[in-house]
Amino acid sequence: MDIVGIDKIMVDRVGRVLRGKAPELPSLNVFDEKYYPPKNDEIENVLRYFIVMVAMDHRLSRPGRQYYACLEDGCYKGADLLYRLGMRKYLENHEFFSPQKLSTITVEEVSGAFSVKEVSPPDIEVRTLLLRDLGIKLTKLYDSSVTKLLINSNNRIRGSLFEPGLVDNLKFFRAYEDPVEKKSMLFAKFIIARGYFKPVDQPDVAVDNHLSRIAYRLGLVMVSGTLWDKIKNEVEFTLEEDILLRLTIRRAYRYISEKAKLSPINVDDFFWIMGRTICLRDSSPLCDKCFFKGFCKARKHSAFMVKEHVFYNTWYY
C-alpha cells in the first residue's frame, strides 16, 4: 500500500528549532543586482522581469546536461545562470520583457538571451511557447500591464469566485497552471519581498527539488510502498504521483511556518538556501553545519539519504 503523510512530531521539532534560530536564518537578497533589477527601477518593468523569469524557471539541469557557464564576472549554474543572463538582457533592453515582444518571441531570441555558446536551457521550445502565451494573455487580459494584474488580485494570494487573488489570475497562463503553484508562489515571494504586493493572506512555500529533498531526508514527509521505492531507485513519477507528493510537502512546510511563527517566505528562503549549500543533492551533505543534525532521519539511517522524486517531463518546477 502506498502511504504519503506528514510526521507532525518531526514538523514540530523542526519548527521549534527555527523559532529559536530566527535571528540568524539566511534569506534571499531580492535586490542583488547580479540577478534582479535595481531597487528604484520603474515598477512595471521590474514586475515584467519577474513574471517572465519565473515563467522560465524550471528544470534547468538534466542528467548529463548541466546548465553551467562561465561569464566575465564568474561562473554560474542553474537558476543563478538563468537570472544572471536575464539581468544582462534587462539592462541591455528591458523591452525584451514587454508583453508585446513576448507575444511574438522566437526560439532563436530566447536561446540567444539565455545561452552561452553551446550551453542553453533544456526544452527551449517549451520555454518559448510559455513566454509567447504569457505575452499574448497579458496583452489581451491586462492591457499589457503586470501592475494591472496585481491590482485585479485584490490584495490576496487566493481569492474567491467574485474577487480573484494573485494565484487565480496567474492560472490563466500556461507557465503558472501548476496545481501545486510553485511558480506562482515564487513570483509572489519576489514581489512581496520587493514591496510591490501586500496581501492580507499568506503565500505557501514554492515546492521545488531542494525543499522536496529536505522533506524526505529530515522525515517531514513519510512515504511508503511503491512510491518510496520509486524515490529510492530514481524512477520517473507520474503527474498524479508528483502532485500528491508536492501537495503533502507544501502542507508540511506550512505547519513548520506556523510552529516557528515565521513567514512562509522566510521558511522558503531558509530551506532553499540550505538545499543549495548544506543538504546537497549530488555530493555529500554537510551535516555538521545543519541545524537539525541531532534528529535528521537521513543522518541516522542512510536509507533516507535520497535525492528527490524524479519528474523531469514538466515545466511546473
C-alpha positions in Angstrom: 0.0 0.0 0.0 1.3 3.5 -0.9 1.1 5.9 2.0 2.1 9.6 2.0 1.8 11.6 5.2 3.2 14.3 7.4 5.2 13.4 10.5 3.8 16.0 12.9 6.4 15.2 15.6 9.2 15.9 13.2 7.5 19.1 11.9 7.1 20.3 15.5 10.8 19.7 16.2 11.9 21.5 13.1 9.5 24.4 13.8 10.8 24.8 17.3 14.5 24.9 16.1 13.7 27.5 13.5 11.8 29.6 16.0 14.9 29.6 18.3 17.2 30.4 15.3 15.0 33.1 13.7 17.5 36.0 14.1 20.3 34.1 12.3 18.3 32.5 9.4 19.7 33.4 6.0 17.4 35.0 3.4 17.4 35.7 -0.3 18.6 39.1 -1.3 15.9 40.1 -3.8 17.8 43.4 -4.5 21.0 41.7 -5.6 21.7 43.4 -8.9 23.5 40.5 -10.3 20.2 38.7 -10.6 17.4 41.2 -10.1 16.6 44.8 -11.3 17.8 47.8 -9.3 15.7 48.9 -6.3 14.5 52.1 -7.9 13.7 50.9 -11.4 10.2 51.6 -12.8 7.9 49.1 -11.1 6.1 47.8 -14.3 9.5 47.0 -15.8 10.6 45.1 -12.7 7.3 43.2 -12.5 7.6 42.2 -16.1 11.1 40.9 -15.4 10.0 38.7 -12.5 6.9 37.3 -14.2 9.0 36.4 -17.3 11.9 34.9 -15.4 9.8 32.8 -13.0 7.8 31.6 -16.0 11.0 30.0 -17.4 12.5 28.9 -14.0 12.1 25.1 -14.2 14.2 22.0 -14.7 17.4 23.8 -15.8 19.7 20.9 -15.5 19.1 17.3 -16.6 21.2 14.1 -16.1 24.4 14.5 -18.1 23.4 18.1 -19.1 24.2 20.8 -16.7 23.2 24.4 -17.3 26.5 25.9 -16.3 28.7 28.5 -17.9 31.5 31.0 -17.0 30.9 34.7 -17.8 33.3 37.6 -17.5 32.3 38.1 -13.8 32.3 34.5 -12.7 30.8 31.0 -13.2 27.1 30.3 -12.7 24.8 27.3 -12.9 21.1 26.5 -12.8 18.9 29.4 -11.7 21.9 31.6 -11.0 22.9 31.4 -14.6 19.3 32.0 -15.8 18.8 35.1 -13.7 22.3 36.4 -14.4 21.7 36.2 -18.1 18.2 37.6 -17.6 19.7 40.7 -15.9 22.2 41.2 -18.7 19.3 41.2 -21.2 17.2 43.5 -18.9 20.0 46.1 -18.7 20.6 45.8 -22.5 17.0 46.2 -23.4 14.2 45.9 -20.9 11.6 45.9 -23.8 12.6 42.3 -24.3 10.3 41.5 -21.3 7.3 43.5 -22.6 4.1 41.6 -23.4 4.2 42.9 -26.9 7.6 41.5 -27.5 6.8 38.2 -25.8 3.7 37.6 -27.9 5.9 37.1 -31.0 9.2 36.0 -29.4 11.1 33.3 -31.3 13.1 30.3 -30.2 16.2 31.9 -31.6 15.6 35.0 -29.5 15.1 33.1 -26.3 18.1 30.9 -27.0 20.2 33.9 -27.8 19.3 35.6 -24.5 19.7 32.6 -22.2 22.5 30.6 -23.8 26.3 30.8 -23.5 27.9 29.3 -26.6 26.7 25.7 -26.6 25.2 25.9 -23.1 21.4 26.5 -23.2 18.4 25.7 -21.1 16.8 22.4 -22.0 13.4 22.4 -23.7 14.0 25.9 -25.2 11.0 25.4 -27.5 8.7 24.9 -24.4 10.1 27.9 -22.7 9.5 30.0 -25.8 5.9 28.8 -26.0 5.3 29.7 -22.4 6.7 33.2 -22.9 4.6 33.7 -26.0 1.4 32.5 -24.2 2.3 34.9 -21.3 2.7 37.9 -23.7 -0.5 37.2 -25.6 -2.6 36.9 -22.5 -1.1 39.8 -20.6 -1.9 41.9 -23.7 -5.4 40.7 -24.0 -6.4 40.4 -20.4 -4.5 43.1 -18.7 -3.7 45.7 -21.3 -0.1 44.6 -21.3 0.3 45.6 -17.6 1.5 43.3 -14.9 0.6 46.1 -12.5 -3.0 45.8 -13.6 -2.8 42.0 -12.9 -1.8 42.8 -9.3 -4.5 45.4 -8.9 -7.0 42.9 -10.0 -5.7 40.4 -7.4 -7.5 42.3 -4.6 -4.5 42.2 -2.2 -4.9 38.5 -1.8 -2.8 35.4 -2.7 -6.0 33.4 -3.1 -9.4 35.0 -3.7 -13.0 33.9 -4.2 -15.3 33.4 -7.1 -16.1 37.1 -7.3 -12.8 38.5 -6.2 -9.9 36.6 -7.6 -6.5 36.6 -5.9 -3.0 36.5 -7.4 -2.9 32.7 -7.9 -6.3 32.7 -9.5 -5.2 35.3 -12.1 -1.9 33.6 -12.8 -3.5 30.3 -13.6 -4.7 31.7 -16.9 -1.1 31.5 -18.1 0.3 28.1 -19.1 3.6 28.8 -17.2 1.6 29.2 -14.0 -1.0 26.5 -14.2 0.7 24.1 -11.8 -1.8 22.7 -9.3 0.9 23.0 -6.5 1.6 26.6 -7.6 5.4 26.5 -7.3 5.9 29.3 -9.9 3.0 31.3 -8.5 4.5 31.2 -5.0 7.9 32.1 -6.3 6.6 35.1 -8.2 4.6 36.1 -5.1 7.7 35.8 -2.9 9.7 38.1 -5.2 7.0 40.8 -5.4 6.1 40.7 -1.7 9.8 40.9 -0.7 10.3 43.8 -3.1 7.3 45.6 -1.5 5.1 45.6 -4.7 2.3 43.4 -3.3 1.0 43.3 0.3 -1.6 40.5 0.5 -3.8 40.1 3.5 -3.3 36.3 3.4 -0.1 34.3 3.5 1.6 32.5 0.5 2.9 29.0 0.7 6.4 27.9 0.0 7.4 27.3 -3.6 7.9 23.5 -3.6 11.0 22.8 -5.7 13.5 20.0 -5.7 15.5 21.4 -2.8 12.5 21.6 -0.5 11.3 18.1 -1.6 14.7 16.5 -0.9 15.0 18.0 2.5 11.4 17.0 3.4 12.3 13.3 2.7 15.7 13.4 4.4 14.5 15.1 7.5 11.4 12.9 7.7 8.9 15.7 7.5 7.0 13.7 4.9 6.9 9.9 5.2 6.4 7.8 2.0 5.9 4.1 1.8 5.2 1.3 -0.7 5.9 1.6 -4.4 6.2 5.4 -4.2 9.1 5.2 -1.8 10.7 2.5 -4.0 10.5 4.9 -6.9 12.1 7.7 -4.9 15.0 5.5 -3.8 15.5 4.0 -7.3 15.1 7.3 -9.1 12.2 6.1 -11.2 10.2 8.7 -13.1 6.9 9.6 -11.3 3.6 10.3 -13.0 2.0 13.7 -12.9 -0.6 12.5 -10.4 2.0 11.0 -8.1 4.1 14.2 -8.3 1.2 16.4 -7.3 0.3 14.1 -4.4 3.8 14.3 -3.0 4.3 18.0 -3.5 1.0 19.0 -2.0 1.9 17.0 1.1 5.3 18.6 1.2 3.7 22.1 0.9 1.4 21.4 3.9 4.4 20.2 6.0 6.2 23.5 5.4 3.0 25.4 6.1 2.8 23.7 9.5 6.5 24.5 10.1 5.9 28.2 9.4 3.0 28.2 11.9 5.0 26.4 14.5 8.1 28.6 14.1 5.9 31.8 13.9 7.8 32.7 10.7 6.5 33.9 7.3 6.4 31.1 4.7 8.8 33.4 2.7 11.4 33.2 5.5 10.9 29.4 5.7 11.2 29.1 1.9 14.3 31.1 1.8 16.0 29.2 4.6 15.3 25.7 3.2 16.1 26.7 -0.4 19.5 28.1 0.7 20.0 25.0 2.9 19.4 22.8 -0.2 22.0 24.7 -2.2 24.7 24.9 0.4 24.3 22.1 3.0 21.8 19.4 2.1 23.4 18.9 -1.3 21.9 16.6 -3.9 24.8 15.0 -5.7 27.6 15.2 -3.2 28.0 14.5 0.5 25.7 16.8 2.5 27.5 19.0 5.1 25.6 17.5 8.0 27.8 19.2 10.7 26.5 22.6 9.6 22.8 21.6 9.7 20.6 22.9 12.5 18.7 19.5 12.5 21.7 17.2 12.7 20.6 15.8 16.1 17.4 14.3 14.8 17.6 14.2 11.0 16.4 10.7 9.8 18.8 10.6 6.9 21.8 11.2 9.2 20.7 8.4 11.5 19.5 6.0 8.7 21.2 6.0 5.3 18.1 4.7 3.7 16.6 8.2 4.0 19.5 9.8 2.2 17.6 10.1 -1.1 17.9 12.8 -3.7 14.3 13.7 -4.6 11.5 12.2 -6.6 12.1 12.2 -10.3 9.7 14.0 -12.6 11.6 15.6 -15.5 8.8 16.0 -18.1 7.3 19.1 -16.7 7.5 22.9 -16.8 5.9 23.2 -13.3 9.1 23.3 -11.3 
